[in-house]
Amino acid sequence: MTKLLRRVLLILCCLPLMASAETFQEGVHYERLPQAVPTLNRDQVEVNEMFWYGCPHCYNLEPLILPWSKNMPEGSYFTKTPAMFSNIWKTHAQLFYTVRALKLGEEVDVAIFDAYHQMGNQLATPEAMAAFLKPYGITADQFNSAYNSFGVKNQMQQAYSKARGYQIRGVPAIIVNGKYRVTGQTAGSNAKMLEVASYLVDRELKARQ
C-alpha cells in the first residue's frame, strides 16, 4: 500500500465510526474468552489491539484503527499490546515499550511500521533502533537506558501474560473488555473487525447502565 493511499484512507476514516446496527454472533464474528482477563481500568470498557510491527495485516489496519480509536464513545478507551511469538517479536515489543518510556508520540509507531514495510528496515538490533530514534531527539544513551530498564522489561512480562490469557494465535487481534476476541478470520476483514469491536463496546457500555 502506498503512502498516498494510506493518507487517503486515514482522512476517510477520520469521520466518526458508529457501532454497527448489525447484530454480530458469538462464535461466528467474535469469540468469548474462556476466562476474562483483567483490564487496565475496570471503570471503562477497554479495547486492546494485539499487534506486531512486522505484521502486514497490522500495518494495513493501522491507518484504520488510529482514527477509529480517537472516536470511541465516552466510557471506553483504546490501548495496544505487542505480541511476542518469536525473538524478533520480543525485540520489537521491547522497542514498543521503549518508545513509550521515552514519551514519544504515536507518530513514531507509524514511522516504525513504514520503516519495516516500506524501507526494509527491520529494526532488529538495539543499534538500529537507536539510530532510527536519533532524529526524534533521542540520544544513544537515552535509548539504551530506557530499552534496558526494569519498567520496560516488566511491561513486556505483563504483555506476555495478557497474550496467554487472550489465547491469541495470530495478529492483529482486538480484545474487547478482556472478554471477547475479534480477528480478521472471525470478522472477515480489517474494516469488519472495527465494526464488530464497535458493536461489542456498545453492548458492554449498555450493560453497565
Buried (B, 14 or more C-beta within 10 A) or exposed (E): EEEEEBEEBBEEBEEEBEBBEEEBEEEEBBBEBEEEBEBEEEEBBBBBBBBBBBBEBBBBBBBBBBBBBEBBEEEBBBEBBBBBEEEBBBBBBBBBBBBBBBEBEBEBBBBBBBBBBEEEBBBBEBEBBBBBBEEBEBEBEBBBBBBEBEEBEEBBEEBBEBBEBBEBEBBBBBBBBBBBBBBBEBBBEBBBBBBBBBBBBBBBBEEEE
